[in-house]
């Protein structure tokens, strides 16, 4: 796990406030004579509670243009802002939010006075739906694209309308657009735009505590769009852009789980886009930073989603450079699955800085898998991502497990001017520090790794750099065994690999136009489909077993069946399969 995220977790873990268990003593009465009455009364009360709870599940309406009584009971009497609706909502309720831009109104912790500390405080068991015109009678009647519902941290409304990573106008923006803390029941955000958060207060520490968020915690440099701690969260049909953090982690979202209880938290993202989010000034995870500590666990599943032009930027540290891990995603010590995802144009920016050993920064242009992370990538397209040091598409640090299946990695660029390099996948650990470093692992099936570049070095096409050494100090060891099978790599060489490498150059329909003529990914005309005349990757995966449907790409609730569809939703069928993400 990178240093910045680890410090955040350690800070929270060491200062966490214990939560006492609730006690409910029950008075014992004469059961010999009254047991039948008690059972009858208890059963009646239980039924009343159960059915009244069901009947109380409600739709609460929010429309900033409403002119009625603001009870939230109808569109005509809708609340004008979102937070009152959240405060009123109970588990099972839905909040329908009409088009418009909504600003945070509540302070995260009572007693705070900095107006930038205002945020939307989310509630477990409550689903917030956007995309309504303000007259619908069913959720199916909404149109997210035509009626954008924006949760914004831009209090003055002076940020650019289009997505932008620039921070000049964000000095007065909210530190976090929204937060979810200690929500065991799932929070749902569906059909919303989250933008304009700017977590850049490096000196702030919390004055009071809020559940497992204790006093004296530096939180306002993490999660510009959404700060999530010990919570279950689902994001669907959302556009999350132009959020920033500084010297922290998670330009758009920081999601961490921690504590001594063996609790499993889930983070699910479906059919969403993360664009132009920034982890600046030594930050990690331009779009997402994920982690866990203690006995609590975090499991992340992201499917049919895109990460475009997100950035994590290095800063000067005491000895090594700070930050710059994961242009789009920085995953540390937790599990993360990416199914049918697009990573395009993300940047792990070394900022032209070098550490005292002369090595540049910027690790994992698309994804950085840190110590203890288990990252699985399936049916995904990683194109045009950039790193300054290593792993332009994906990088796995020591102790990380990396699995890649039926994915295409192309035109990613590592700009390193030292021996680090690797235009597609990077992996490194120091086998001479057995007390500190654990080997990383790499395995997969049916991938295409092609036209990834390291232009500043003598070798122009270093696709993968998977090594075990002590940082160039003279001791070099054969790298950990890899298991990439039926994978197209033009050079045909990968040291200590136990799988079959398919050498040669694959051919695509139109790699200059990744979205294809319809201008949309995930469709049958995408440019990185194999051309009809391809002879290197088409129907070449003749052995091996399809991976499990880790991300439930067909939405049938079965995560253990064989992978059913490719990135465009076409059936995988039976072997032989195409290498790459399109069948």
Secondary structure as the mmCIF struct_conf table of DSSP 4:
data_model
#
loop_
_struct_conf.conf_type_id
_struct_conf.id
_struct_conf.beg_label_comp_id
_struct_conf.beg_label_asym_id
_struct_conf.beg_label_seq_id
_struct_conf.end_label_comp_id
_struct_conf.end_label_asym_id
_struct_conf.end_label_seq_id
HELX_RH_AL_P HELX_RH_AL_P1 UNK A 3 UNK A 15
HELX_LH_PP_P HELX_LH_PP_P1 UNK A 16 UNK A 18
HELX_LH_PP_P HELX_LH_PP_P2 UNK A 20 UNK A 22
HELX_RH_AL_P HELX_RH_AL_P2 UNK A 31 UNK A 56
STRN STRN1 UNK A 59 UNK A 62
TURN_TY1_P TURN_TY1_P1 UNK A 64 UNK A 65
BEND BEND1 UNK A 68 UNK A 68
BEND BEND2 UNK A 72 UNK A 75
TURN_TY1_P TURN_TY1_P2 UNK A 76 UNK A 77
STRN STRN2 UNK A 79 UNK A 79
BEND BEND3 UNK A 80 UNK A 81
HELX_RH_AL_P HELX_RH_AL_P3 UNK A 82 UNK A 88
TURN_TY1_P TURN_TY1_P3 UNK A 91 UNK A 92
STRN STRN3 UNK A 94 UNK A 98
BEND BEND4 UNK A 99 UNK A 99
STRN STRN4 UNK A 100 UNK A 103
STRN STRN5 UNK A 106 UNK A 107
BEND BEND5 UNK A 108 UNK A 109
TURN_TY1_P TURN_TY1_P4 UNK A 110 UNK A 111
HELX_RH_3T_P HELX_RH_3T_P1 UNK A 115 UNK A 117
STRN STRN6 UNK A 118 UNK A 121
TURN_TY1_P TURN_TY1_P5 UNK A 124 UNK A 125
STRN STRN7 UNK A 127 UNK A 132
BEND BEND6 UNK A 134 UNK A 134
BEND BEND7 UNK A 137 UNK A 138
HELX_RH_3T_P HELX_RH_3T_P2 UNK A 139 UNK A 141
TURN_TY1_P TURN_TY1_P6 UNK A 144 UNK A 146
BEND BEND8 UNK A 147 UNK A 147
STRN STRN8 UNK A 149 UNK A 152
TURN_TY1_P TURN_TY1_P7 UNK A 155 UNK A 156
BEND BEND9 UNK A 157 UNK A 157
BEND BEND10 UNK A 159 UNK A 159
BEND BEND11 UNK A 161 UNK A 162
TURN_TY1_P TURN_TY1_P8 UNK A 168 UNK A 169
TURN_TY1_P TURN_TY1_P9 UNK A 171 UNK A 172
BEND BEND12 UNK A 173 UNK A 173
BEND BEND13 UNK A 175 UNK A 175
BEND BEND14 UNK A 177 UNK A 177
STRN STRN9 UNK A 178 UNK A 181
BEND BEND15 UNK A 182 UNK A 182
BEND BEND16 UNK A 185 UNK A 185
HELX_LH_PP_P HELX_LH_PP_P3 UNK A 186 UNK A 186
STRN STRN10 UNK A 187 UNK A 190
BEND BEND17 UNK A 191 UNK A 191
STRN STRN11 UNK A 193 UNK A 195
STRN STRN12 UNK A 198 UNK A 199
BEND BEND18 UNK A 202 UNK A 203
BEND BEND19 UNK A 207 UNK A 208
STRN STRN13 UNK A 210 UNK A 210
TURN_TY1_P TURN_TY1_P10 UNK A 211 UNK A 212
STRN STRN14 UNK A 213 UNK A 213
BEND BEND20 UNK A 215 UNK A 216
TURN_TY1_P TURN_TY1_P11 UNK A 220 UNK A 221
STRN STRN15 UNK A 222 UNK A 222
BEND BEND21 UNK A 224 UNK A 225
STRN STRN16 UNK A 226 UNK A 229
BEND BEND22 UNK A 230 UNK A 230
STRN STRN17 UNK A 233 UNK A 236
BEND BEND23 UNK A 237 UNK A 237
STRN STRN18 UNK A 239 UNK A 241
BEND BEND24 UNK A 242 UNK A 242
STRN STRN19 UNK A 244 UNK A 246
BEND BEND25 UNK A 247 UNK A 248
STRN STRN20 UNK A 249 UNK A 249
BEND BEND26 UNK A 251 UNK A 252
STRN STRN21 UNK A 253 UNK A 259
BEND BEND27 UNK A 260 UNK A 261
STRN STRN22 UNK A 264 UNK A 270
BEND BEND28 UNK A 271 UNK A 271
STRN STRN23 UNK A 273 UNK A 275
BEND BEND29 UNK A 276 UNK A 276
STRN STRN24 UNK A 278 UNK A 280
TURN_TY1_P TURN_TY1_P12 UNK A 281 UNK A 282
STRN STRN25 UNK A 284 UNK A 284
BEND BEND30 UNK A 286 UNK A 287
STRN STRN26 UNK A 288 UNK A 294
TURN_TY1_P TURN_TY1_P13 UNK A 295 UNK A 295
STRN STRN27 UNK A 297 UNK A 303
BEND BEND31 UNK A 304 UNK A 304
STRN STRN28 UNK A 306 UNK A 308
BEND BEND32 UNK A 309 UNK A 309
STRN STRN29 UNK A 311 UNK A 313
STRN STRN30 UNK A 315 UNK A 315
BEND BEND33 UNK A 318 UNK A 320
HELX_LH_PP_P HELX_LH_PP_P4 UNK A 321 UNK A 321
STRN STRN31 UNK A 322 UNK A 322
STRN STRN32 UNK A 325 UNK A 325
BEND BEND34 UNK A 327 UNK A 328
STRN STRN33 UNK A 329 UNK A 332
BEND BEND35 UNK A 333 UNK A 334
STRN STRN34 UNK A 335 UNK A 339
BEND BEND36 UNK A 340 UNK A 340
STRN STRN35 UNK A 342 UNK A 344
BEND BEND37 UNK A 345 UNK A 345
STRN STRN36 UNK A 347 UNK A 349
TURN_TY1_P TURN_TY1_P14 UNK A 351 UNK A 352
STRN STRN37 UNK A 354 UNK A 354
TURN_TY1_P TURN_TY1_P15 UNK A 356 UNK A 357
BEND BEND38 UNK A 358 UNK A 358
STRN STRN38 UNK A 360 UNK A 360
STRN STRN39 UNK A 363 UNK A 363
BEND BEND39 UNK A 365 UNK A 366
STRN STRN40 UNK A 367 UNK A 369
TURN_TY1_P TURN_TY1_P16 UNK A 371 UNK A 372
STRN STRN41 UNK A 374 UNK A 378
BEND BEND40 UNK A 379 UNK A 379
STRN STRN42 UNK A 381 UNK A 383
BEND BEND41 UNK A 384 UNK A 384
STRN STRN43 UNK A 386 UNK A 387
BEND BEND42 UNK A 388 UNK A 389
STRN STRN44 UNK A 390 UNK A 390
BEND BEND43 UNK A 392 UNK A 393
STRN STRN45 UNK A 394 UNK A 396
TURN_TY1_P TURN_TY1_P17 UNK A 398 UNK A 399
STRN STRN46 UNK A 401 UNK A 405
BEND BEND44 UNK A 406 UNK A 406
STRN STRN47 UNK A 408 UNK A 410
BEND BEND45 UNK A 411 UNK A 411
STRN STRN48 UNK A 413 UNK A 414
BEND BEND46 UNK A 417 UNK A 419
STRN STRN49 UNK A 421 UNK A 421
BEND BEND47 UNK A 423 UNK A 424
STRN STRN50 UNK A 425 UNK A 429
TURN_TY1_P TURN_TY1_P18 UNK A 431 UNK A 432
TURN_TY1_P TURN_TY1_P19 UNK A 434 UNK A 436
STRN STRN51 UNK A 441 UNK A 445
BEND BEND48 UNK A 446 UNK A 446
STRN STRN52 UNK A 448 UNK A 450
BEND BEND49 UNK A 451 UNK A 451
STRN STRN53 UNK A 453 UNK A 453
TURN_TY1_P TURN_TY1_P20 UNK A 455 UNK A 456
BEND BEND50 UNK A 457 UNK A 458
BEND BEND51 UNK A 460 UNK A 460
STRN STRN54 UNK A 464 UNK A 469
BEND BEND52 UNK A 470 UNK A 474
STRN STRN55 UNK A 476 UNK A 477
HELX_LH_PP_P HELX_LH_PP_P5 UNK A 478 UNK A 481
STRN STRN56 UNK A 482 UNK A 485
BEND BEND53 UNK A 486 UNK A 486
STRN STRN57 UNK A 487 UNK A 489
TURN_TY1_P TURN_TY1_P21 UNK A 490 UNK A 491
TURN_TY1_P TURN_TY1_P22 UNK A 495 UNK A 496
STRN STRN58 UNK A 497 UNK A 497
BEND BEND54 UNK A 499 UNK A 499
STRN STRN59 UNK A 501 UNK A 502
BEND BEND55 UNK A 504 UNK A 504
STRN STRN60 UNK A 508 UNK A 508
BEND BEND56 UNK A 509 UNK A 509
TURN_TY1_P TURN_TY1_P23 UNK A 511 UNK A 512
TURN_TY1_P TURN_TY1_P24 UNK A 514 UNK A 519
BEND BEND57 UNK A 521 UNK A 523
TURN_TY1_P TURN_TY1_P25 UNK A 524 UNK A 525
TURN_TY1_P TURN_TY1_P26 UNK A 527 UNK A 528
BEND BEND58 UNK A 529 UNK A 529
STRN STRN61 UNK A 530 UNK A 530
HELX_LH_PP_P HELX_LH_PP_P6 UNK A 531 UNK A 531
TURN_TY1_P TURN_TY1_P27 UNK A 532 UNK A 533
BEND BEND59 UNK A 536 UNK A 537
TURN_TY1_P TURN_TY1_P28 UNK A 538 UNK A 539
STRN STRN62 UNK A 541 UNK A 541
BEND BEND60 UNK A 543 UNK A 544
HELX_LH_PP_P HELX_LH_PP_P7 UNK A 546 UNK A 547
STRN STRN63 UNK A 548 UNK A 548
TURN_TY1_P TURN_TY1_P29 UNK A 550 UNK A 551
TURN_TY1_P TURN_TY1_P30 UNK A 553 UNK A 554
BEND BEND61 UNK A 556 UNK A 557
BEND BEND62 UNK A 559 UNK A 561
STRN STRN64 UNK A 562 UNK A 562
HELX_LH_PP_P HELX_LH_PP_P8 UNK A 563 UNK A 563
STRN STRN65 UNK A 565 UNK A 565
TURN_TY1_P TURN_TY1_P31 UNK A 567 UNK A 568
BEND BEND63 UNK A 569 UNK A 569
STRN STRN66 UNK A 571 UNK A 571
BEND BEND64 UNK A 574 UNK A 576
STRN STRN67 UNK A 577 UNK A 577
BEND BEND65 UNK A 579 UNK A 581
#
